[in-house]
Amino acid sequence: GTRAGSRHRAGGAARPARRAELGMGLGLGSLFLATILVLNGLAILNEERFLRRIGWGYEENLQEPPSFKKQVINLLYAVRVLLRVPLLGLNVLTILVKLLMG
């Protein structure tokens, strides 16, 4: 006998194995989005309110000898100044793609 409430498939067919899905793909799109987010984070750092207070102002460190800290300061300055317009365009493009593609 079969018990009430138990279900048995005819022929003993097993369920097809479900493939585990990742919430976020590890492709080029995710790498692109992560890069955009990091660049946005670097671009919004305010030199007067934040960077100068911790000794990372661009003009304060012009006379410093070459060092890792000076390279990071130059990178922050370049992102804020040179990538402002391209980042704006990339952000708009990313938003449009996300709206259209889901």
C-alpha positions in Angstrom: 0.0 0.0 0.0 0.6 3.6 -0.5 0.2 6.1 2.2 -2.2 9.0 1.8 -0.4 12.2 0.9 2.7 10.6 -0.6 3.3 11.0 -4.2 5.1 8.5 -6.3 6.2 9.1 -9.9 5.3 6.5 -12.4 8.4 4.7 -13.7 10.6 6.1 -10.9 11.7 9.1 -13.1 14.0 11.4 -11.2 13.7 15.2 -11.2 16.1 16.9 -13.6 19.0 18.4 -11.7 18.6 22.2 -11.3 21.6 24.2 -12.1 22.7 26.6 -9.3 22.3 30.1 -10.4 24.4 33.0 -9.2 22.7 36.2 -8.3 25.3 38.2 -10.2 27.1 36.9 -13.3 30.9 37.0 -13.3 31.2 38.3 -16.8 32.4 41.4 -18.5 29.2 43.2 -17.7 29.7 42.8 -14.0 33.4 43.8 -14.3 32.3 46.9 -16.3 29.7 47.9 -13.6 32.2 47.3 -10.8 34.7 49.6 -12.6 32.1 52.3 -13.1 31.1 52.1 -9.4 34.8 52.4 -8.2 35.5 55.3 -10.6 32.3 57.1 -9.4 33.4 56.6 -5.8 36.8 58.1 -6.6 35.3 61.0 -8.6 33.0 62.2 -5.8 35.8 62.6 -3.2 35.9 66.3 -2.4 39.4 67.7 -2.1 38.5 70.5 0.3 36.2 68.7 2.6 37.9 65.3 2.7 41.3 64.9 1.0 43.0 67.9 2.4 41.9 67.0 6.0 43.7 63.7 5.7 46.8 65.2 4.0 45.9 63.9 0.5 45.3 67.3 -1.2 46.8 67.6 -4.7 48.4 71.0 -4.4 49.8 70.2 -1.0 51.8 67.3 -2.3 53.2 68.8 -5.6 56.6 69.3 -4.0 56.7 65.8 -2.4 59.3 63.3 -3.7 57.8 60.5 -5.8 56.1 57.9 -3.7 53.1 55.5 -3.7 51.0 58.1 -1.8 51.8 60.8 -4.4 50.9 58.4 -7.2 47.5 57.7 -5.5 46.9 61.4 -5.1 47.7 62.0 -8.8 45.3 59.2 -9.8 42.5 60.7 -7.6 43.1 64.1 -9.2 43.1 62.6 -12.7 39.9 60.7 -12.1 38.2 63.9 -10.7 39.4 66.2 -13.5 39.9 64.1 -16.6 37.2 61.5 -16.3 34.3 63.7 -15.2 32.7 64.0 -18.6 33.4 60.4 -19.8 32.0 59.1 -16.5 28.9 61.1 -17.0 28.4 59.5 -20.4 29.2 56.0 -19.2 26.7 56.4 -16.3 24.0 57.5 -18.7 24.8 54.7 -21.1 24.7 52.2 -18.2 21.4 53.4 -16.9 19.9 53.3 -20.4 21.1 49.7 -21.0 19.8 48.6 -17.6 16.4 50.2 -18.3 16.1 48.6 -21.8 17.7 45.2 -21.1 16.6 44.6 -17.5 
